[in-house]
Amino acid sequence: MANRIDKVNSLLEHEIGKIISREISFPDGVLVTLTHVEATQNLIEAKAFISVFPEDKIEKVIKTLNKEIFDIQKKIDKKLNMRPIPKIIFIKDQAASKAGRVEELLSQLKGGEK
C-alpha cells in the first residue's frame, strides 16, 4: 500500500507543479515552488507543501491558490485516471524556511570569521 501512496504522491506533485507554474498568476518577483505532496492512506486528502520566495508573500500565495483550488482539482481530475482524487490542501513548507534560516546563520558565521 505504501508503494501506491508514493506513486500517487509523485503523480500529484507532478501535476500540481505543472498547474502552479503554468496556469496560476502570482505577483511579480514571487517564486513559488511545490516542495512535496503527502496523500493520506485512504486518498481522501493530500497536503501540498509550498515554498515561496520572498517568504513574506506566503500568505498571499496560499490565499491565491485556495481561490483557484476548485479549478486545480478539476484539472487534476481530468489528467489523472484514478478514484478518488484527493482533496488538495495547500500548506506552507516549514522545512524550507528553516533551511533558509540555517543558511542565513551559516553565512553570518562565515562573515564573522574573516
BAFI-3210 file (N, C-alpha, C; in Angstrom, 3 decimals, decimal comma, padded with zeros to 6 digits):
// residues 114
n [1|2|3|4|5|6|7|8|9|10|11|12|13|14|15|16|17|18|19|20|21|22|23|24|25|26|27|28|29|30|31|32|33|34|35|36|37|38|39|40|41|42|43|44|45|46|47|48|49|50|51|52|53|54|55|56|57|58|59|60|61|62|63|64|65|66|67|68|69|70|71|72|73|74|75|76|77|78|79|80|81|82|83|84|85|86|87|88|89|90|91|92|93|94|95|96|97|98|99|100|101|102|103|104|105|106|107|108|109|110|111|112|113|114]
n.u [000,828|001,985|003,655|001,847|000,787|003,090|003,434|001,076|001,508|003,737|002,648|000,634|002,239|003,695|001,642|000,276|002,397|002,931|000,554|000,585|002,916|002,408|-000,229|-001,254|-001,388|000,935|002,070|004,507|007,966|007,761|008,550|007,305|007,261|006,468|007,118|006,726|004,293|001,881|-000,212|-003,076|-003,534|-006,020|-006,549|-008,193|-007,506|-004,845|-001,873|-000,308|002,782|004,119|006,656|007,791|009,357|009,948|009,753|007,845|005,587|004,066|001,488|-000,208|000,182|-000,765|-003,404|-004,167|-003,828|-005,762|-008,060|-008,126|-008,516|-010,694|-010,613|-008,041|-008,371|-010,255|-008,769|-006,807|-008,403|-009,244|-006,782|-005,649|-006,300|-007,843|-009,559|-010,459|-009,982|-007,762|-008,613|-007,119|-004,917|-003,307|-000,235|002,128|005,536|007,418|009,957|011,498|011,685|013,056|015,464|016,386|016,840|018,897|020,903|021,245|022,242|024,626|026,011|026,352|028,064|030,309|030,977|031,700|034,062|036,088]
n.v [-001,204|001,214|001,707|002,347|004,741|006,307|006,472|007,830|010,240|011,160|011,443|013,380|015,493|016,082|016,858|018,967|020,720|021,411|022,747|024,899|026,260|026,948|027,901|029,560|032,823|034,785|037,489|039,807|039,017|036,999|033,790|030,622|027,397|024,008|021,821|019,176|016,471|015,013|012,422|011,111|007,820|006,749|008,202|010,457|013,106|015,379|016,864|019,653|020,935|024,124|026,351|029,664|032,478|035,868|035,149|036,546|036,755|034,505|034,083|035,495|034,081|031,500|032,161|032,933|030,461|028,947|030,233|029,361|026,665|024,962|024,951|023,892|021,330|020,305|020,214|018,359|016,144|015,658|015,004|012,809|009,395|008,163|007,071|007,644|011,152|012,921|015,503|018,608|020,350|023,281|024,029|025,822|025,159|024,316|023,270|024,276|027,000|026,835|025,746|027,850|029,729|028,468|028,523|031,275|031,847|030,375|031,791|034,204|033,398|032,653|035,135|036,463|035,210|036,089]
n.w [000,000|000,721|-001,415|-003,429|-002,431|-002,515|-005,293|-005,997|-004,613|-006,048|-008,648|-008,149|-007,240|-009,548|-011,376|-009,997|-009,667|-012,367|-013,006|-011,174|-011,982|-014,656|-015,015|-013,023|-011,815|-010,136|-008,017|-009,417|-009,156|-007,305|-006,320|-006,554|-005,256|-005,388|-002,963|-001,941|-001,857|000,247|000,504|002,203|003,660|002,902|000,669|000,711|001,199|000,276|001,217|-000,022|-000,067|000,029|-000,993|-000,791|-002,238|-002,077|001,413|002,925|001,396|001,508|002,680|000,966|-001,417|-000,747|-000,266|-002,856|-004,180|-002,824|-003,690|-006,278|-006,033|-006,735|-009,532|-009,913|-008,775|-010,568|-012,972|-012,281|-011,874|-014,491|-015,698|-014,281|-014,083|-011,830|-008,893|-005,566|-006,311|-004,411|-002,049|-002,238|-000,120|000,554|002,077|004,022|003,618|006,196|006,511|004,418|005,042|007,433|006,560|005,011|007,007|008,436|006,500|006,333|008,889|008,773|006,775|008,094|010,128|008,631|007,567|009,903|010,615|008,996]
ca.u [000,000|002,856|004,151|000,782|000,741|004,256|003,136|000,054|002,188|004,565|001,743|000,025|003,286|003,998|000,509|000,045|003,539|002,707|-000,562|001,039|003,915|001,948|-001,586|-001,680|-000,631|001,371|002,670|005,862|009,054|007,466|008,889|006,514|007,737|005,808|008,240|006,305|002,872|001,642|-001,601|-003,433|-003,622|-007,304|-006,591|-009,255|-006,897|-003,405|-001,269|000,683|003,654|004,533|007,729|007,650|010,411|010,318|008,932|006,750|004,448|003,469|000,053|-000,867|000,258|-001,689|-004,746|-004,387|-004,001|-007,048|-009,101|-008,093|-008,499|-011,704|-010,082|-006,905|-008,935|-010,909|-007,720|-006,187|-009,399|-009,196|-005,478|-005,354|-007,362|-007,891|-010,638|-010,871|-008,959|-007,685|-008,844|-005,804|-004,804|-002,007|000,373|003,483|006,574|008,245|011,340|012,205|012,005|014,098|016,722|016,823|017,346|020,187|021,856|021,498|023,128|025,951|026,691|026,764|029,245|031,445|031,330|032,332|035,361|037,091]
ca.v [000,000|002,393|001,940|003,042|006,108|007,001|006,763|008,877|011,473|011,592|011,915|014,637|016,515|016,443|017,576|020,233|021,571|021,946|023,707|026,093|027,011|027,392|028,418|030,441|034,079|035,297|038,822|039,854|038,866|035,942|032,459|029,631|026,045|022,896|021,017|017,780|016,197|013,862|011,975|010,227|006,412|006,487|009,091|011,453|014,426|015,437|018,136|020,135|021,843|025,220|027,236|030,936|033,477|036,130|034,424|037,353|036,684|033,172|034,137|035,954|032,988|030,443|032,702|032,827|029,043|028,497|030,776|028,573|025,245|024,222|024,799|022,974|019,990|019,887|019,879|017,109|015,105|015,348|014,443|011,531|008,402|007,445|007,424|009,052|012,196|013,539|016,936|019,214|021,389|023,936|024,298|026,385|024,180|024,821|022,802|025,182|028,240|026,507|025,582|029,199|030,347|027,834|029,079|032,660|031,804|029,930|032,869|035,174|032,833|032,767|036,555|036,852|034,578|036,739]
ca.w [000,000|000,775|-002,760|-004,159|-001,909|-003,073|-006,702|-006,017|-004,217|-007,170|-009,708|-007,727|-007,204|-010,933|-011,985|-009,286|-010,011|-013,714|-012,958|-010,456|-012,740|-015,968|-015,148|-011,931|-011,804|-008,847|-008,176|-009,969|-008,200|-006,337|-006,795|-005,838|-005,515|-004,718|-002,471|-001,951|-001,614|001,129|000,493|003,309|003,261|002,243|-000,500|000,827|001,056|000,043|001,599|-000,976|000,666|-000,835|-000,573|-001,505|-002,060|-000,683|002,373|003,471|000,463|001,601|002,959|-000,258|-002,378|-000,324|-000,493|-004,303|-004,502|-002,293|-004,572|-007,517|-005,689|-007,495|-010,884|-009,826|-008,561|-011,817|-013,931|-011,837|-012,120|-015,924|-016,069|-013,630|-014,187|-010,561|-007,981|-005,561|-006,425|-003,078|-001,869|-002,043|000,893|000,426|003,375|003,985|003,935|007,290|006,343|003,505|005,744|008,418|005,821|004,662|008,234|008,721|005,529|006,730|010,064|008,329|006,061|009,104|010,785|007,695|007,504|011,165|010,753|008,135]
c.u [000,865|003,390|003,112|000,696|001,906|004,025|002,099|000,672|003,012|003,722|001,131|001,044|003,597|002,880|000,244|001,169|003,377|001,621|-000,119|001,985|003,376|000,651|-002,056|-000,773|-000,334|001,959|004,088|006,898|008,820|007,743|008,155|006,978|006,899|006,910|007,907|004,815|002,785|000,154|-001,850|-003,571|-004,921|-007,543|-007,738|-008,694|-005,394|-002,918|-000,188|001,505|004,286|005,659|007,639|008,849|009,950|009,270|007,750|005,510|003,688|001,962|-000,733|-000,903|-000,725|-003,129|-005,110|-004,635|-005,347|-008,225|-009,246|-008,255|-009,513|-011,204|-008,910|-007,400|-009,541|-009,869|-007,026|-007,122|-009,387|-007,915|-005,260|-006,555|-007,370|-009,079|-010,275|-009,688|-008,919|-008,004|-007,497|-005,888|-003,402|-001,501|001,763|004,476|007,524|009,713|012,132|012,587|013,087|015,452|017,277|017,427|018,722|021,251|022,230|022,469|024,535|026,705|027,131|028,012|030,486|031,922|032,051|033,733|036,456|037,911]
c.v [001,256|002,730|002,690|004,498|006,922|007,378|007,877|010,222|012,035|012,141|013,263|015,766|017,005|017,304|018,925|021,216|022,202|023,014|025,002|026,917|027,598|028,183|029,362|031,661|034,497|036,684|038,743|039,724|037,795|034,594|031,441|028,242|025,051|021,947|019,530|017,676|014,955|013,537|011,079|008,800|006,097|007,379|010,098|012,863|014,303|016,826|018,482|021,203|022,848|026,015|028,498|031,827|034,749|035,567|035,225|037,347|035,364|033,205|034,536|034,834|031,877|030,891|032,598|031,378|028,516|029,047|029,914|027,071|024,426|023,940|023,820|021,537|019,451|019,465|018,570|015,933|014,688|014,610|013,031|010,601|007,560|007,928|006,908|009,970|012,890|015,036|017,566|020,338|021,976|024,363|024,883|025,312|024,775|024,431|023,750|026,474|028,003|026,357|026,945|029,913|029,774|028,391|030,510|032,707|031,351|031,024|033,964|034,689|032,944|034,205|037,026|036,292|035,298|037,751]
c.w [000,000|-000,606|-003,591|-003,711|-002,459|-004,530|-006,834|-005,649|-005,364|-008,318|-009,370|-007,729|-008,620|-011,535|-011,315|-009,613|-011,386|-013,702|-012,298|-011,315|-014,038|-015,967|-014,047|-011,905|-010,373|-009,073|-008,733|-008,859|-007,153|-006,984|-005,924|-006,254|-004,721|-004,270|-002,431|-001,628|-000,740|001,132|001,704|002,776|002,506|001,020|-000,474|000,665|000,835|000,420|000,585|-000,278|-000,290|-000,183|-001,422|-001,193|-002,727|000,276|002,922|002,578|000,572|001,808|001,711|-001,303|-002,010|-000,512|-001,981|-004,704|-004,006|-003,097|-005,827|-007,276|-006,494|-008,909|-010,912|-009,672|-009,853|-012,856|-013,562|-012,102|-013,589|-016,308|-015,527|-013,691|-012,914|-009,739|-006,605|-005,832|-005,066|-003,107|-001,507|-001,013|000,771|001,794|003,160|004,398|004,971|007,105|005,451|004,218|006,805|007,731|005,415|005,854|008,602|007,778|005,894|007,912|009,679|007,602|007,033|009,833|009,908|007,593|008,747|011,337|009,975|008,860]
res [m|a|n|r|i|d|k|v|n|s|l|l|e|h|e|i|g|k|i|i|s|r|e|i|s|f|p|d|g|v|l|v|t|l|t|h|v|e|a|t|q|n|l|i|e|a|k|a|f|i|s|v|f|p|e|d|k|i|e|k|v|i|k|t|l|n|k|e|i|f|d|i|q|k|k|i|d|k|k|l|n|m|r|p|i|p|k|i|i|f|i|k|d|q|a|a|s|k|a|g|r|v|e|e|l|l|s|q|l|k|g|g|e|k]
***
